[in-house]
Amino acid sequence: MSEQSKLRRGAMLEGPEWKSILRFALPIMLGQLLQQLYATVDGVVVGNYVSMQALAAVGTASVVTVGLSAIAFGMSTGCSIAVGQYFGAQRRDDMRKTAATALVLLAGLGLVTLLFGVLAADFIAKDLLSIREADVCAYAAMYLRVYSLGFVAQFVYNSISSILRSVGDSRAALYFLIISALANVVLDLLFVAVLGWSVVGAAAATVIAQFACAAVSFAYMYRKYDVFRFRLREIRADREKLRLCVKLGVPTSLQHVVVACGNLALQRLIDSFGGVTMAAYTVGRTFDRYMAVPCLGMFQSMTSFAGQNTGAGRYDRVKRGVVHGVCIAVIAVVVLGAVVLAFAAPLSAMFGVEGEAQSQAIAYLRFIAVAYPLMAMYLPFSGTFQGCGDPMAAATAAMVALSARVGSAYLMVYAFHMGHSSGWKSYAVGWASALIFVLIHFARGKWKTKSIVKNTPDPAPQEE
């Protein structure tokens, strides 16, 4: 099969929109489920083989690790917008330069994030997270310090998976994550349950799994796609493409950084209620992230779908696609919500929590099971704005959601005295606010003027 045929097979420019989106989205969603398995396995193993304090520490630290990881997601998404639009416009040389620039940019950011996480672990646990219980604070700092060693691998993997998604190859990331998830499960049990390495073992298992994922993904991209088969001297940042990646990636990364800061503010609020509530939120947040999988999967799918069709000038498909994307996401979260609602008690018991901690976790799960369709309705619109070259609209939607959530949570606690439940009840306020914003922005139509490329394809390479 020629290079052109391989790339054409990943195109989402023809056929029923829902079919293209769903076919592309399913591997992404399965991959995200495997990524959530990391946190679940860490929590279950630590909760059952170490202590509830260790479980609370890992859950609290995850607010920071997810926030730092979101920088990789944001910048790689920005790079994928450019690659996807160049793909839709058939500009092969620009695709290649942008992909090489993305690899260099993400590897550099990963190194900076690694150094920050290792050097600032104690500060993060004591001051940023404001963990009051000494043993929980010590566990959180240890977990952060070791986990941070994997950030370079994590950032490189994100850049590769986003490049592959931008040309329509969403299945590859699933295969990489299967390998990584299996390695993480085996190593978690070995390091924590057998060798007794506590939270350090859980973090080390994740780091090793991340490096395995990055190595396999790079080898796959190199072998399968000639356009991304770089010589060593070609893996460098092109000045023009670097500016473009930064222009598209910074708003998305800023969005995630702001979200991370908001989550940090909420975590400090949660931590003020003590170790029992911290453990309950660790359990609730784990299944919260499973509920988010269809929403985030559709966000990424719509980014690629809208990017390719914007590059090809097919705004009619973009409009129909976002409606189909919303319907798919809502149906998926309704099904997941029914499962969580029915099995909230046994799901929370998996983590070894009991008594009041389990009661709080069950209440958290039952609320989000009902509230998640709001998120499922707004995120596909944000992904569409991203793919069309309007990342500021997506960033604004996230900031609207976050500010509404954080503000309402603190009001619920300090003005209305609603207690620890404010943390999860504020979700609905944030998502509803973001949904109103994206509907208004979509109706105005300014997102259709943000394309970064003109439909002037490079000459197609000849069949070999």
N, C-alpha and C positions, 0 to 999 in steps of 0.2 A: 504493500500500500504506500502511495506517495505521501510526502509531507502535506501537500494540499488536501488530499483526501482525508487524512487523519484530522486535520483542523476543521474541514467542512463537516465531518461527522459530529463535532461538538457544537455546531451552530444551532441557535434557537431563533432563526429568522423565518421559518416556514412552518406550516401546519397549525393545528389547534393550539392556542396559547396555553390553555390549562395543561395539556398533555406535555408540552415542552417544559413548562415550569415544574410540574410534578415529577417528571422523569429526572430532571436535574436536581430537584430538592430532596428526593428520598435518600440518596447517598449522603448528602450533607447532614440531614437530620439523624441518620443512623450514626454518622461520625460524631456528631455532637452528643448523642446518647453515650457513646463510648468515652468521650471526654468527661462527661459527668460521672462515669463509672470510676474515674480517678478519685474524685472527691468522696464518692459513696464508699468505695473500698477503704480509703484512708479513715473515714469516719467510723465505719463498722468495725474495722480491725482495732483502731485506737480505742474506741468506746468499750469494746468487749475485752481487749487484752491489756489495756493500760488503766485508764480511769475516766470518770466523767469530767474531771478537771482537764485532762489531756484532750478529750473530745471538744470541750469548750474552747481550748486554746487553738486547736486546728481550725475549728469553724470560724473563730474570730480572726485568725491570721489570714484565712481565705479571702476576707474582704480586701486585704491589701494585695495578695498575690493575684487575685482576679483583676483588681484595678491596674496593676502594673502590666499584666498580660494583655489588658485591653489596649495598651499603647501599640502592641504588635498588631492586634486586630485592626485598629484604626488606620495605621500607616499602610498595612498590607491591603486593606480595602481601597484606600486612595490609589495605590499603585494598580490594583486590579481594574479600577474604573478606566484608567488610561489604556491598559492592555486590552480590555474588553472592547472599548470603542475603536481602537486601532484594528482589532480583529474584525469587527463588523464592517469597517471601511477597507479591509484587506491591505493594510499597510504593514507588511511583514517586517521590514527593517526597523520601523518604529517600535513594533512589539518586542523585538529582540533587545534593543537598547534599553527600553523601559524595564524589561524583566531583569537584565543584568544590574541596572541601577537599583532596583528594588532589593535584590539580594545583598548588595553592599550596604545600602541604607539600613535595612532591618538587622543585619549582623552587627553593625556599629551601635545601633540603639540597644540591642540585646546586651552588648558588653557594658554599656553605661548602666543599664538597669541592674545587671548582675552586681556591679560594684556598689550601687546604691543599696540594694537589698542586703548584701553581706555586711557592709559597714554600718548601716543604720538600723539593724534588726532590733537592738535594745531600745533605741530611741522610739522606733515605731510602736513596740509593744508597751513601753511605759508611758510615753507622752502622747503619741498620736491616737492610739487605741485606748489609752487611759485605763488599762486593766488593773484593777485594784487588788485582786488576790495574787499573792506572791508566786505560788506554784503555777497558776495559770499563765502569769506573765512570763515566767522562765520557760515554760513549754512553748509559748508562742514565739519567743525570740529565737529559740533553738530551731524550731520548724522553719521560720522565715529565712534564717541564715543558710540552712542547707538547701531549701527549695530554690533560693535565688541562683544557685550554681547552674541551674538548668535554663536560665533565661535566654542565653545565646541560642541554644538549640531550639527553644520554643519560638523565638522570633524568626529564625531561619525557616523553620517548618511553616510558619504562618505565611511568609512571603512566597514560598513554593506552592502551597495549597491555593493561595489566592491567584497566582499566575495560572495554575491549571484550571481553576474554576472559571477564570475569565475567558478561556477558549472552550468552555463547555465540558471539561473533564472533571466532574464532581465525584466520580466513583473512586478515583485513585486515592483521595484523602481518606476515604473509608477503609481501604485496604491498609494504609499506613497506620491508622488508628487502631485497627484490630490487633496488629502486631504490638503496638505500644500498650494497649489496654491489657492484653494478656501478660505482657512482661510486668506491668505494674501490679497486677493481682498476685502473681507468683512471688515477686520480690517483696511486696507488702507482707504477705504471710510469712515469708522466710525471715525478713529483717525484724518484724515486730513480734509475731506470735512464736517463732522458733528461737531467734537469737536474742530477743528482748531488748531491741534497740530503741524502743519507745517512739516518740514523735520524730526523732532523727531518722529512724528506719523508714517511716512512712514518707518523709520528704526525699530521702535518698532513692527510694523505689521510683518515685515520680521523675526525679532527675535522670536516672538511667533510662527510663522508658522514653523520655523526651529526646535524648540523644539518639536512641535507636530510631525513633520516628523521623527525625531530621535527616539522618544518614540514608535511610531507605527512600525517603521522598526525593532527595536530590538524585540518587542513582536512577530512580524511575524516570524523572523528568529528563535527565541527560540521555538515557537510552531510547526513550520513545519519541521525543520531538527534536528534529534537527534544528528547528528555529531556536530552541533553548539549549543547544549543545555548545556550551561556551568553552573556549580555550581559557587557560588561566589568565592570560593578559587581557581577555575580553570581559572578565568579571570586574568591572569598574563602573564608577558613576559618571554617566554622561551629564554634563552641566545643564543642558536644556531639559532633559528628562528628570533630573533631580529636582529642578524647580517645579516641574509639573507634578511630580509625586508629592512633593512637600505641599504644594498648593491644594491638592486634592486630599492628601492624607492628614494634614494638620487639623482641619476642622473636625474630621472624624475622631482623631486622637484626642483633641481638646474636648470633644463631646464625652468621650469615655473617661478622661481624666476628671472632668467635672462630675460625671456620674460617680466615679470612684470616691471623690471628695464628699459627695452627698451621702454615699453609702457609709463612709467613715463617720460622718456626723450622726447618721442613724445608728451605727454600731456603738458609738459612745453613749447614745441614749439608751440603747439596749443593755450595754455593760453596766449602766448605773443601777440596773435591777438585780445584779448579782449573777453568780455562777449557774444557778438553776435556769434562769431565763436565757443565759448565753448558750447553755447546752441545748435548750429547747429550740432556739433559733438556728443552731447548727443543723439540727435534724430538719426543721422546717425549710431552711434555705436550700438544703440538698434537693428535696423534692420540688421546691419552687423552681430550681434550675432545670429539672426534667420537664416541668410544665412549659418552660420558656423555649424548649428545643424547637417545636414547630414554628414559633414566632421568629426566632433568630435564624432558623433555616430558611424561612420564607424571605427574611430580610436579605440574606446573602443571595438567594436565588433571584430575587427581583433586581438586585444590584447587577448581576451578570446578564439577566434577560434584558433589562432596560439599557444597559451599556451596549450590548451587541446591536439591539434594534435602533438605538439612538445613533450609533455609528453608521447604520445603514439607512437612516432617515425614516424609519418605520414607527412613527408616533401613534399610528392607529393601533398597532400591536401592543405598544406600551400601555395605552389606556385600557384596552381589554384585558391585558395581562394582570394589571394591578387588582382589578375586580376579582379575577379568578384566584389570584394569590391570597386575597383576604378570605375568600370562601374556603379555600383549602386549609388555611391556618386556623380559622374559627372551628371548622369541623374537627380538626385534630385535637385542639385544646379541650373541646367539649367532651370528646371521648376520654382523653387523659384525665380530665377533671372528674368524670364519673368514677373512674378507677380510684383516684386519690380520695374522693369523698367516701367511697364504700369501704376502703381499706386503710383509713387514716391511722387507726389504732395499731394494727399489726405492723404497718410500715414504720411507725415511730419506735416500736419495740425492738426492731432490728438493731438499733444503735445502743441498746443496753440502758436507756433512760427509764426512770420509774417515777411514780408519784406525781408531784406537781410539775416536774420537767416534762413528763410525758403528756400531761393534761394540756399544758401550754402548746406543745408541739402539735397535738391533735387539733386544737382550735385554729392554729396557724394554717395547717394543711386544708382544713375544711373551708376556710375563708378564701384562700387563693384558688381553690378548685372552682369556685363560682365566679371569681373576679377576672380570671385570665382572658376571657374573650375580648375584653377591652384592649389588652396588649396585642392580641392577635389581629385586631382591626387596624391598629395604627402602624405597626412596624413594617408591613409590606409597602405602605406609602413611603416611609422613610427610605427603604431600600431602593424604591423606584427613583426617588430624588437623587440618591447617591449615584446610581448608574447613569442617570441623565446628565451628570456633571454639576449637580447642585448640592454638594455636601453640606453647605451651611444651613440649608433647610432641614436636613436630617439632624444636624447638630442642634439646631434651635428646638426641634421637637423633643429631643432628649432632655435638653435643659428645661423646657417647660414642664415635662413630666417629673423631672427630679426636683425642681424648685417647689412645685405643688406638693409633691410627696413629703419632702423634708419639712416644709413649712407647716403642713397639716399635721404631721406626726408630733412636732413640738407643741403645736396648739392643743392637740388632743391630750398630751401629757400634762402640760402646765396650766392650760386654761380650763380644760374640761375634765381633767383628772381621770382619764380613761385607762391609765396604767400601761403595762407592757404590750397590750393588744394594739396600741396605736401604731406600732411598727409595721404590722401587716395590714391594718385597716387603711393606712395611708396609701397603699398601692393603688386602690381604686381611684382615689382622687387624682393621682399623678397620671395614670393612663387615660382617664377620661379627658383631662386637660390637653394631653398630647394629641388625642384623637380629634378634638375640635380644631386644633391648630393645623394638622395635616390635611384635613378635609377642606378647610378654607384655602390653604396654599395650593392644593391640587386644583381646586375650582378656578383659581385665578390664572393658572396656566403659565406662569413665568418660568417654571422648571423646563419648559420646552425650548427655551432660548439659551440654555447653558451648555450645549454640546461643545466639547473641546477639539473635535476633529471635523474636517470636511470630508465628504464621501469621495475621496480621490485615491483609489486603490493603487498600490504598487503593482507593477507587472507581475502576473502570476508565474511562478516557476514552472518549467516544463516537466512533464512526467519523465521519471527515470525508467 
